[in-house]
């Protein structure tokens, strides 16, 4: 008799944000603090459940170690730098709630071969 592997389940979500919490991305744990703040921020914006629910995950390194905290929004493929608490509020309002990336904070956009910032 073999033990069956249990198939995991994840609740439905619309976007998934990945935040680098590695030691080179931002000083003094700023990335981890940003990640920790998102539960309350998402709840206040209505992104913790329902149609626009956003899932969040920590990443140990994106190999983009300047200008952090660094965050990627999937499936959009939008990469943000300098994600301070204030800039995160703008990203939540403009991008996650209304689908409009905060262009001046974007340093890479997947699928755009001639992207320059």
C-alpha positions as CSV (number, residue, x, y, z in Angstrom):
1,X,0.0,0.0,0.0
2,X,1.3,3.4,-1.0
3,X,0.4,6.8,0.5
4,X,-1.5,8.9,-1.9
5,X,-0.2,12.4,-2.5
6,X,-2.9,14.9,-1.6
7,X,-3.6,17.4,-4.2
8,X,-3.4,21.0,-2.8
9,X,-6.1,23.6,-3.1
10,X,-5.8,27.4,-3.5
11,X,-8.7,29.8,-3.4
12,X,-9.5,31.7,-6.6
13,X,-7.5,34.9,-7.1
14,X,-7.3,37.5,-9.9
15,X,-3.7,38.7,-9.5
16,X,-0.6,37.3,-7.6
17,X,2.1,39.7,-6.4
18,X,5.6,38.5,-5.6
19,X,7.7,40.6,-3.3
20,X,11.5,40.1,-2.9
21,X,12.3,39.9,0.7
22,X,15.9,39.0,0.2
23,X,18.6,40.8,2.2
24,X,20.1,42.7,-0.8
25,X,16.8,44.1,-2.2
26,X,16.0,46.7,0.5
27,X,17.6,47.8,3.7
28,X,16.6,47.1,7.3
29,X,13.8,44.6,6.5
30,X,11.7,47.1,4.5
31,X,10.6,44.4,2.1
32,X,9.4,42.1,4.8
33,X,7.6,45.0,6.5
34,X,5.9,45.9,3.2
35,X,4.8,42.3,2.8
36,X,3.5,42.1,6.3
37,X,1.4,45.3,5.7
38,X,-0.4,43.9,2.7
39,X,-3.0,41.9,4.6
40,X,-4.5,45.0,6.1
41,X,-4.0,47.1,2.9
42,X,-5.7,44.4,0.8
43,X,-8.6,44.1,3.2
44,X,-9.1,47.9,3.2
45,X,-9.2,47.9,-0.6
46,X,-11.4,44.9,-0.9
47,X,-8.7,42.8,-2.5
48,X,-8.6,40.0,0.2
49,X,-11.7,38.3,-1.3
50,X,-14.0,38.2,-4.2
51,X,-13.5,38.9,-7.9
52,X,-10.3,41.0,-7.6
53,X,-8.7,38.9,-4.8
54,X,-4.9,39.3,-4.8
55,X,-2.6,36.5,-3.6
56,X,0.8,37.5,-2.2
57,X,4.1,35.6,-1.9
58,X,7.6,36.3,-0.7
59,X,10.5,35.6,-3.1
60,X,14.0,35.2,-1.8
61,X,15.7,36.8,-4.8
62,X,14.7,38.2,-8.3
63,X,18.3,38.9,-9.2
64,X,17.2,42.6,-9.6
65,X,19.0,43.9,-6.6
66,X,18.8,47.6,-7.0
67,X,16.0,50.1,-6.2
68,X,14.1,47.8,-3.9
69,X,11.7,46.8,-2.6
70,X,11.0,45.0,-5.9
71,X,7.6,43.6,-6.7
72,X,6.1,41.7,-9.7
73,X,2.4,41.6,-10.5
74,X,1.2,38.5,-12.2
75,X,-0.3,37.6,-14.6
76,X,0.3,41.1,-15.9
77,X,4.1,40.7,-15.9
78,X,4.5,44.2,-14.5
79,X,7.7,44.8,-12.4
80,X,7.9,47.6,-9.9
81,X,10.8,49.2,-8.0
82,X,11.0,51.5,-5.0
83,X,7.8,50.0,-3.6
84,X,7.6,52.2,-0.5
85,X,4.5,52.0,1.7
86,X,3.2,55.2,-0.1
87,X,4.0,53.8,-3.6
88,X,2.3,50.5,-2.6
89,X,-0.9,52.5,-1.8
90,X,-0.7,54.0,-5.3
91,X,-0.1,50.5,-6.9
92,X,-3.1,49.1,-5.0
93,X,-5.4,52.0,-6.0
94,X,-4.3,52.3,-9.6
95,X,-3.1,48.9,-10.7
96,X,-4.7,46.3,-8.5
97,X,-8.1,47.9,-8.1
98,X,-8.4,49.8,-11.5
99,X,-6.0,47.9,-13.9
100,X,-3.8,50.9,-14.6
101,X,-0.1,50.4,-13.8
102,X,1.8,53.2,-12.1
103,X,4.1,53.8,-15.0
104,X,6.8,55.9,-13.3
105,X,7.4,52.9,-10.9
106,X,7.6,50.2,-13.6
107,X,11.0,49.1,-14.6
108,X,10.1,46.1,-16.8
109,X,7.0,44.9,-18.6
110,X,6.9,41.3,-19.7
111,X,6.2,40.8,-23.4
112,X,7.5,44.2,-24.3
113,X,10.7,43.6,-26.2
114,X,11.6,47.3,-26.6
115,X,10.8,48.4,-23.0
116,X,13.1,51.1,-21.7
117,X,12.9,53.2,-18.6
